[in-house]
Amino acid sequence: MTQAQSATDMETTTLEVPGASIVYDVRRNAASDRTPLMLIGYPMAAAGFVTLASHFPDRTVITYDPRGSERSTKKPGDPVNSPDGNADDVHRVISEVGGPVDLFASSGGAVTALALVAKHPQDVRVVVAHEPALSSVLPDKAEAEAAVKNIHDTYFSDGFGPAMGKFIAIVGLKGPIPADFADQPAPDPAMFGMPTEDDGSREDPLFTALISLTSYEPDFEALRAAPTRLVMAAGEESEGIMAARGAAAVAERLGTSVVIFPGDHGGFFGGEYGQTGKPTEFAAKLREVLDT
């Protein structure tokens, strides 16, 4: 394990784990007596949470890069990342930093959070699972899983750009996934600023794990039994999209209601990856939910 500290008191640590090197950051508030806050996504890494983290100076804030994403490495040829495997990595980070933590998790990270609560409930006090990328819980499960498989297959046959074009099309789709999704004309990757040439790479952490991620079956019995307070969340502008419908479906199975947050799927962004949501309002809502 190696560690470096910046002038802003953000400690960056590399944790060696089986098959990977996991990089995580700790914005430490040594004077705080509040529960540390961890922010996670998948495959989005720590860089996506810079703005949101800045709204919680009264807490120690932890972010990390999932294996194979940005600064974290993954052994080539190892099995694809799974929600259970990602949960084990988050558990390792929490064990190093010291838990329990409060956890905000978005998109694929929200799926990781569901696995973490089921496997390591002692790690987390409160989880806010924001728009989990799940097809397994939807009424149109078969159509959604067929569409996801088509995107996965497009990545391995044609590369990143064509697969990302189809991915963007499906994540923004409102309502049930059409059965003929795979037969529809594929969007031009250039429309989204994506490369049209195939560079031959087949290690992208999103597309290699897409089927494992979206088809994950939450352990509802374990989630109900956990001492963790689990809050399912969705953006006010996300009604009808697959991730928001996933949040609603999980909440229904747990006997709870979805908590509505400002903005859309990226409501917490403050310019990260060229996207800006409603980060101030989003952070205020997150603080309200955590403190309830």
Contacts in CASP RR format, 6 or more apart in sequence:
PFRMAT RR
TARGET T0000
AUTHOR 0000-0000-0000
METHOD contacts of the structure
MODEL  1
MTQAQSATDMETTTLEVPGASIVYDVRRNAASDRTPLMLIGYPMAAAGFV
TLASHFPDRTVITYDPRGSERSTKKPGDPVNSPDGNADDVHRVISEVGGP
VDLFASSGGAVTALALVAKHPQDVRVVVAHEPALSSVLPDKAEAEAAVKN
IHDTYFSDGFGPAMGKFIAIVGLKGPIPADFADQPAPDPAMFGMPTEDDG
SREDPLFTALISLTSYEPDFEALRAAPTRLVMAAGEESEGIMAARGAAAV
AERLGTSVVIFPGDHGGFFGGEYGQTGKPTEFAAKLREVLDT
1 13 0 8 1.000
1 14 0 8 1.000
1 15 0 8 1.000
1 16 0 8 1.000
1 96 0 8 1.000
2 13 0 8 1.000
2 14 0 8 1.000
3 11 0 8 1.000
3 12 0 8 1.000
3 13 0 8 1.000
3 14 0 8 1.000
4 11 0 8 1.000
4 12 0 8 1.000
4 13 0 8 1.000
5 11 0 8 1.000
5 12 0 8 1.000
6 12 0 8 1.000
8 27 0 8 1.000
9 27 0 8 1.000
9 28 0 8 1.000
10 25 0 8 1.000
10 26 0 8 1.000
10 27 0 8 1.000
10 28 0 8 1.000
11 25 0 8 1.000
11 26 0 8 1.000
11 28 0 8 1.000
12 23 0 8 1.000
12 24 0 8 1.000
12 25 0 8 1.000
13 23 0 8 1.000
13 24 0 8 1.000
13 25 0 8 1.000
13 26 0 8 1.000
13 96 0 8 1.000
14 21 0 8 1.000
14 22 0 8 1.000
14 23 0 8 1.000
15 21 0 8 1.000
15 22 0 8 1.000
15 23 0 8 1.000
15 24 0 8 1.000
15 92 0 8 1.000
15 93 0 8 1.000
15 96 0 8 1.000
16 22 0 8 1.000
17 67 0 8 1.000
17 89 0 8 1.000
17 92 0 8 1.000
19 67 0 8 1.000
19 74 0 8 1.000
19 75 0 8 1.000
19 78 0 8 1.000
20 67 0 8 1.000
20 68 0 8 1.000
20 72 0 8 1.000
20 73 0 8 1.000
20 74 0 8 1.000
20 75 0 8 1.000
20 78 0 8 1.000
20 89 0 8 1.000
21 67 0 8 1.000
21 72 0 8 1.000
21 73 0 8 1.000
22 64 0 8 1.000
22 65 0 8 1.000
22 66 0 8 1.000
22 67 0 8 1.000
22 72 0 8 1.000
22 89 0 8 1.000
22 92 0 8 1.000
22 93 0 8 1.000
23 46 0 8 1.000
23 64 0 8 1.000
23 65 0 8 1.000
23 70 0 8 1.000
23 71 0 8 1.000
23 72 0 8 1.000
24 46 0 8 1.000
24 62 0 8 1.000
24 63 0 8 1.000
24 64 0 8 1.000
24 65 0 8 1.000
24 93 0 8 1.000
24 96 0 8 1.000
24 97 0 8 1.000
25 46 0 8 1.000
25 62 0 8 1.000
25 63 0 8 1.000
25 64 0 8 1.000
26 60 0 8 1.000
26 61 0 8 1.000
26 62 0 8 1.000
26 97 0 8 1.000
27 53 0 8 1.000
27 60 0 8 1.000
27 61 0 8 1.000
27 62 0 8 1.000
27 63 0 8 1.000
28 60 0 8 1.000
29 57 0 8 1.000
29 58 0 8 1.000
29 59 0 8 1.000
29 60 0 8 1.000
30 60 0 8 1.000
32 58 0 8 1.000
32 59 0 8 1.000
32 60 0 8 1.000
34 58 0 8 1.000
34 59 0 8 1.000
35 59 0 8 1.000
35 100 0 8 1.000
35 101 0 8 1.000
35 102 0 8 1.000
35 125 0 8 1.000
35 126 0 8 1.000
36 59 0 8 1.000
36 60 0 8 1.000
36 61 0 8 1.000
36 62 0 8 1.000
36 97 0 8 1.000
36 98 0 8 1.000
36 99 0 8 1.000
36 101 0 8 1.000
36 102 0 8 1.000
37 56 0 8 1.000
37 59 0 8 1.000
37 60 0 8 1.000
37 61 0 8 1.000
37 62 0 8 1.000
37 101 0 8 1.000
37 102 0 8 1.000
37 103 0 8 1.000
37 104 0 8 1.000
37 290 0 8 1.000
38 61 0 8 1.000
38 62 0 8 1.000
38 63 0 8 1.000
38 64 0 8 1.000
38 90 0 8 1.000
38 93 0 8 1.000
38 94 0 8 1.000
38 101 0 8 1.000
38 102 0 8 1.000
38 103 0 8 1.000
38 104 0 8 1.000
39 46 0 8 1.000
39 49 0 8 1.000
39 52 0 8 1.000
39 53 0 8 1.000
39 61 0 8 1.000
39 62 0 8 1.000
39 63 0 8 1.000
39 103 0 8 1.000
39 104 0 8 1.000
39 105 0 8 1.000
40 63 0 8 1.000
40 64 0 8 1.000
40 66 0 8 1.000
40 90 0 8 1.000
40 103 0 8 1.000
40 104 0 8 1.000
40 105 0 8 1.000
40 106 0 8 1.000
40 109 0 8 1.000
40 112 0 8 1.000
40 113 0 8 1.000
41 66 0 8 1.000
41 105 0 8 1.000
41 106 0 8 1.000
41 107 0 8 1.000
41 108 0 8 1.000
41 109 0 8 1.000
41 110 0 8 1.000
41 112 0 8 1.000
42 66 0 8 1.000
42 69 0 8 1.000
42 81 0 8 1.000
42 86 0 8 1.000
42 107 0 8 1.000
42 108 0 8 1.000
42 109 0 8 1.000
42 111 0 8 1.000
42 112 0 8 1.000
42 205 0 8 1.000
42 209 0 8 1.000
42 213 0 8 1.000
43 66 0 8 1.000
43 68 0 8 1.000
43 69 0 8 1.000
43 108 0 8 1.000
43 204 0 8 1.000
43 205 0 8 1.000
43 206 0 8 1.000
43 209 0 8 1.000
44 69 0 8 1.000
44 106 0 8 1.000
44 107 0 8 1.000
44 109 0 8 1.000
44 273 0 8 1.000
45 63 0 8 1.000
45 64 0 8 1.000
45 65 0 8 1.000
45 66 0 8 1.000
45 69 0 8 1.000
45 70 0 8 1.000
45 71 0 8 1.000
45 72 0 8 1.000
46 63 0 8 1.000
46 64 0 8 1.000
46 65 0 8 1.000
46 70 0 8 1.000
46 71 0 8 1.000
47 70 0 8 1.000
47 272 0 8 1.000
47 273 0 8 1.000
48 269 0 8 1.000
48 272 0 8 1.000
48 273 0 8 1.000
49 63 0 8 1.000
49 268 0 8 1.000
49 272 0 8 1.000
50 270 0 8 1.000
50 272 0 8 1.000
51 268 0 8 1.000
51 269 0 8 1.000
51 270 0 8 1.000
51 271 0 8 1.000
51 272 0 8 1.000
51 279 0 8 1.000
52 104 0 8 1.000
52 268 0 8 1.000
52 279 0 8 1.000
52 282 0 8 1.000
52 283 0 8 1.000
52 286 0 8 1.000
53 61 0 8 1.000
53 63 0 8 1.000
55 279 0 8 1.000
55 280 0 8 1.000
55 283 0 8 1.000
55 284 0 8 1.000
55 286 0 8 1.000
55 287 0 8 1.000
56 283 0 8 1.000
56 287 0 8 1.000
60 97 0 8 1.000
62 93 0 8 1.000
62 94 0 8 1.000
62 97 0 8 1.000
62 101 0 8 1.000
64 72 0 8 1.000
64 89 0 8 1.000
64 90 0 8 1.000
64 93 0 8 1.000
65 71 0 8 1.000
65 72 0 8 1.000
66 72 0 8 1.000
66 81 0 8 1.000
66 86 0 8 1.000
66 89 0 8 1.000
66 112 0 8 1.000
66 205 0 8 1.000
67 73 0 8 1.000
67 74 0 8 1.000
67 81 0 8 1.000
67 86 0 8 1.000
67 89 0 8 1.000
67 205 0 8 1.000
68 74 0 8 1.000
68 81 0 8 1.000
68 203 0 8 1.000
68 205 0 8 1.000
69 205 0 8 1.000
74 81 0 8 1.000
74 203 0 8 1.000
74 205 0 8 1.000
76 203 0 8 1.000
80 208 0 8 1.000
80 209 0 8 1.000
80 212 0 8 1.000
81 205 0 8 1.000
81 208 0 8 1.000
81 209 0 8 1.000
81 212 0 8 1.000
81 213 0 8 1.000
82 209 0 8 1.000
82 212 0 8 1.000
82 213 0 8 1.000
82 216 0 8 1.000
83 108 0 8 1.000
83 111 0 8 1.000
83 112 0 8 1.000
83 114 0 8 1.000
83 115 0 8 1.000
83 212 0 8 1.000
83 213 0 8 1.000
83 216 0 8 1.000
84 115 0 8 1.000
84 119 0 8 1.000
85 115 0 8 1.000
86 109 0 8 1.000
86 112 0 8 1.000
86 115 0 8 1.000
87 112 0 8 1.000
87 113 0 8 1.000
87 115 0 8 1.000
87 116 0 8 1.000
87 118 0 8 1.000
87 119 0 8 1.000
87 120 0 8 1.000
88 119 0 8 1.000
90 112 0 8 1.000
90 116 0 8 1.000
90 123 0 8 1.000
91 116 0 8 1.000
91 119 0 8 1.000
91 120 0 8 1.000
91 123 0 8 1.000
94 100 0 8 1.000
94 101 0 8 1.000
94 120 0 8 1.000
94 123 0 8 1.000
94 124 0 8 1.000
95 123 0 8 1.000
99 123 0 8 1.000
100 122 0 8 1.000
100 123 0 8 1.000
100 124 0 8 1.000
100 125 0 8 1.000
101 123 0 8 1.000
101 124 0 8 1.000
101 125 0 8 1.000
102 124 0 8 1.000
102 125 0 8 1.000
102 126 0 8 1.000
102 127 0 8 1.000
102 290 0 8 1.000
103 113 0 8 1.000
103 116 0 8 1.000
103 124 0 8 1.000
103 126 0 8 1.000
103 127 0 8 1.000
103 128 0 8 1.000
104 128 0 8 1.000
104 130 0 8 1.000
104 286 0 8 1.000
105 112 0 8 1.000
105 113 0 8 1.000
105 127 0 8 1.000
105 128 0 8 1.000
105 129 0 8 1.000
105 130 0 8 1.000
106 130 0 8 1.000
106 131 0 8 1.000
106 265 0 8 1.000
106 266 0 8 1.000
106 268 0 8 1.000
107 130 0 8 1.000
107 131 0 8 1.000
107 132 0 8 1.000
107 133 0 8 1.000
107 243 0 8 1.000
107 265 0 8 1.000
108 132 0 8 1.000
108 133 0 8 1.000
108 213 0 8 1.000
109 132 0 8 1.000
110 129 0 8 1.000
110 130 0 8 1.000
110 131 0 8 1.000
110 132 0 8 1.000
110 133 0 8 1.000
110 247 0 8 1.000
111 132 0 8 1.000
111 133 0 8 1.000
111 134 0 8 1.000
111 213 0 8 1.000
111 214 0 8 1.000
111 216 0 8 1.000
113 124 0 8 1.000
113 127 0 8 1.000
113 129 0 8 1.000
113 132 0 8 1.000
114 129 0 8 1.000
114 132 0 8 1.000
114 216 0 8 1.000
114 218 0 8 1.000
114 223 0 8 1.000
114 250 0 8 1.000
115 216 0 8 1.000
115 218 0 8 1.000
116 123 0 8 1.000
116 124 0 8 1.000
116 127 0 8 1.000
117 124 0 8 1.000
117 127 0 8 1.000
117 222 0 8 1.000
117 223 0 8 1.000
117 226 0 8 1.000
117 228 0 8 1.000
117 230 0 8 1.000
118 218 0 8 1.000
118 219 0 8 1.000
118 222 0 8 1.000
118 223 0 8 1.000
118 226 0 8 1.000
119 222 0 8 1.000
121 222 0 8 1.000
121 225 0 8 1.000
121 226 0 8 1.000
121 227 0 8 1.000
121 228 0 8 1.000
122 227 0 8 1.000
124 228 0 8 1.000
125 228 0 8 1.000
125 229 0 8 1.000
126 228 0 8 1.000
126 229 0 8 1.000
126 231 0 8 1.000
126 289 0 8 1.000
126 290 0 8 1.000
127 228 0 8 1.000
127 229 0 8 1.000
127 230 0 8 1.000
127 231 0 8 1.000
128 231 0 8 1.000
128 233 0 8 1.000
128 259 0 8 1.000
128 286 0 8 1.000
128 289 0 8 1.000
128 290 0 8 1.000
129 230 0 8 1.000
129 231 0 8 1.000
129 232 0 8 1.000
129 233 0 8 1.000
129 247 0 8 1.000
129 250 0 8 1.000
130 233 0 8 1.000
130 234 0 8 1.000
130 235 0 8 1.000
130 247 0 8 1.000
130 261 0 8 1.000
131 233 0 8 1.000
131 234 0 8 1.000
131 235 0 8 1.000
131 238 0 8 1.000
131 241 0 8 1.000
131 243 0 8 1.000
131 244 0 8 1.000
131 246 0 8 1.000
131 247 0 8 1.000
131 265 0 8 1.000
132 232 0 8 1.000
132 243 0 8 1.000
132 246 0 8 1.000
132 247 0 8 1.000
132 250 0 8 1.000
133 213 0 8 1.000
133 214 0 8 1.000
133 242 0 8 1.000
133 243 0 8 1.000
134 214 0 8 1.000
134 216 0 8 1.000
134 218 0 8 1.000
134 243 0 8 1.000
134 246 0 8 1.000
134 249 0 8 1.000
134 250 0 8 1.000
135 141 0 8 1.000
135 144 0 8 1.000
135 145 0 8 1.000
135 148 0 8 1.000
135 177 0 8 1.000
135 214 0 8 1.000
135 215 0 8 1.000
135 242 0 8 1.000
136 145 0 8 1.000
136 214 0 8 1.000
136 215 0 8 1.000
136 216 0 8 1.000
136 217 0 8 1.000
136 218 0 8 1.000
137 218 0 8 1.000
137 246 0 8 1.000
137 249 0 8 1.000
137 250 0 8 1.000
137 253 0 8 1.000
138 144 0 8 1.000
138 176 0 8 1.000
138 177 0 8 1.000
138 242 0 8 1.000
138 245 0 8 1.000
138 246 0 8 1.000
138 249 0 8 1.000
139 176 0 8 1.000
139 249 0 8 1.000
140 176 0 8 1.000
140 177 0 8 1.000
143 176 0 8 1.000
143 177 0 8 1.000
143 178 0 8 1.000
143 179 0 8 1.000
143 181 0 8 1.000
144 177 0 8 1.000
144 214 0 8 1.000
144 242 0 8 1.000
145 211 0 8 1.000
145 214 0 8 1.000
145 215 0 8 1.000
146 177 0 8 1.000
146 179 0 8 1.000
146 181 0 8 1.000
146 182 0 8 1.000
147 170 0 8 1.000
147 177 0 8 1.000
147 181 0 8 1.000
147 182 0 8 1.000
148 170 0 8 1.000
148 210 0 8 1.000
148 211 0 8 1.000
148 214 0 8 1.000
148 215 0 8 1.000
149 211 0 8 1.000
150 166 0 8 1.000
150 181 0 8 1.000
150 182 0 8 1.000
151 163 0 8 1.000
151 166 0 8 1.000
151 167 0 8 1.000
151 170 0 8 1.000
151 207 0 8 1.000
151 210 0 8 1.000
152 163 0 8 1.000
152 207 0 8 1.000
152 210 0 8 1.000
152 211 0 8 1.000
154 162 0 8 1.000
154 163 0 8 1.000
154 166 0 8 1.000
154 186 0 8 1.000
155 162 0 8 1.000
155 163 0 8 1.000
155 202 0 8 1.000
155 204 0 8 1.000
155 207 0 8 1.000
155 208 0 8 1.000
155 210 0 8 1.000
156 202 0 8 1.000
156 207 0 8 1.000
158 198 0 8 1.000
159 198 0 8 1.000
159 199 0 8 1.000
159 200 0 8 1.000
159 201 0 8 1.000
159 202 0 8 1.000
160 194 0 8 1.000
160 195 0 8 1.000
160 198 0 8 1.000
160 199 0 8 1.000
160 201 0 8 1.000
160 204 0 8 1.000
160 207 0 8 1.000
161 189 0 8 1.000
161 194 0 8 1.000
161 195 0 8 1.000
161 196 0 8 1.000
161 198 0 8 1.000
162 186 0 8 1.000
162 189 0 8 1.000
163 207 0 8 1.000
164 189 0 8 1.000
164 192 0 8 1.000
164 194 0 8 1.000
165 186 0 8 1.000
165 187 0 8 1.000
165 188 0 8 1.000
165 189 0 8 1.000
165 191 0 8 1.000
165 192 0 8 1.000
165 194 0 8 1.000
166 186 0 8 1.000
166 187 0 8 1.000
167 206 0 8 1.000
167 207 0 8 1.000
167 210 0 8 1.000
168 187 0 8 1.000
168 192 0 8 1.000
169 187 0 8 1.000
170 177 0 8 1.000
170 181 0 8 1.000
170 242 0 8 1.000
171 241 0 8 1.000
171 242 0 8 1.000
171 243 0 8 1.000
171 265 0 8 1.000
172 241 0 8 1.000
172 242 0 8 1.000
173 241 0 8 1.000
173 242 0 8 1.000
174 239 0 8 1.000
174 240 0 8 1.000
174 241 0 8 1.000
175 240 0 8 1.000
175 241 0 8 1.000
175 245 0 8 1.000
177 242 0 8 1.000
178 184 0 8 1.000
188 196 0 8 1.000
189 195 0 8 1.000
189 196 0 8 1.000
190 196 0 8 1.000
202 208 0 8 1.000
218 250 0 8 1.000
218 253 0 8 1.000
220 253 0 8 1.000
220 254 0 8 1.000
223 230 0 8 1.000
223 254 0 8 1.000
224 254 0 8 1.000
230 254 0 8 1.000
230 256 0 8 1.000
231 256 0 8 1.000
231 259 0 8 1.000
231 289 0 8 1.000
232 247 0 8 1.000
232 248 0 8 1.000
232 250 0 8 1.000
232 251 0 8 1.000
232 254 0 8 1.000
232 256 0 8 1.000
232 257 0 8 1.000
232 258 0 8 1.000
232 259 0 8 1.000
233 247 0 8 1.000
233 258 0 8 1.000
233 259 0 8 1.000
233 260 0 8 1.000
233 261 0 8 1.000
233 289 0 8 1.000
234 243 0 8 1.000
234 244 0 8 1.000
234 247 0 8 1.000
234 248 0 8 1.000
234 258 0 8 1.000
234 259 0 8 1.000
234 260 0 8 1.000
234 261 0 8 1.000
235 244 0 8 1.000
235 260 0 8 1.000
235 261 0 8 1.000
235 262 0 8 1.000
235 263 0 8 1.000
235 264 0 8 1.000
235 265 0 8 1.000
235 267 0 8 1.000
236 260 0 8 1.000
236 261 0 8 1.000
236 262 0 8 1.000
236 263 0 8 1.000
236 264 0 8 1.000
237 263 0 8 1.000
237 264 0 8 1.000
238 244 0 8 1.000
238 263 0 8 1.000
238 264 0 8 1.000
238 265 0 8 1.000
241 265 0 8 1.000
243 265 0 8 1.000
244 258 0 8 1.000
244 265 0 8 1.000
247 258 0 8 1.000
248 258 0 8 1.000
251 257 0 8 1.000
251 258 0 8 1.000
259 285 0 8 1.000
259 289 0 8 1.000
261 267 0 8 1.000
261 282 0 8 1.000
261 285 0 8 1.000
261 286 0 8 1.000
262 277 0 8 1.000
262 278 0 8 1.000
262 281 0 8 1.000
262 282 0 8 1.000
262 285 0 8 1.000
263 277 0 8 1.000
263 278 0 8 1.000
263 281 0 8 1.000
263 282 0 8 1.000
264 277 0 8 1.000
266 275 0 8 1.000
266 277 0 8 1.000
267 277 0 8 1.000
267 278 0 8 1.000
267 279 0 8 1.000
267 282 0 8 1.000
268 277 0 8 1.000
268 279 0 8 1.000
268 282 0 8 1.000
268 283 0 8 1.000
268 286 0 8 1.000
269 275 0 8 1.000
269 276 0 8 1.000
269 277 0 8 1.000
269 279 0 8 1.000
270 276 0 8 1.000
270 277 0 8 1.000
270 279 0 8 1.000
271 277 0 8 1.000
END
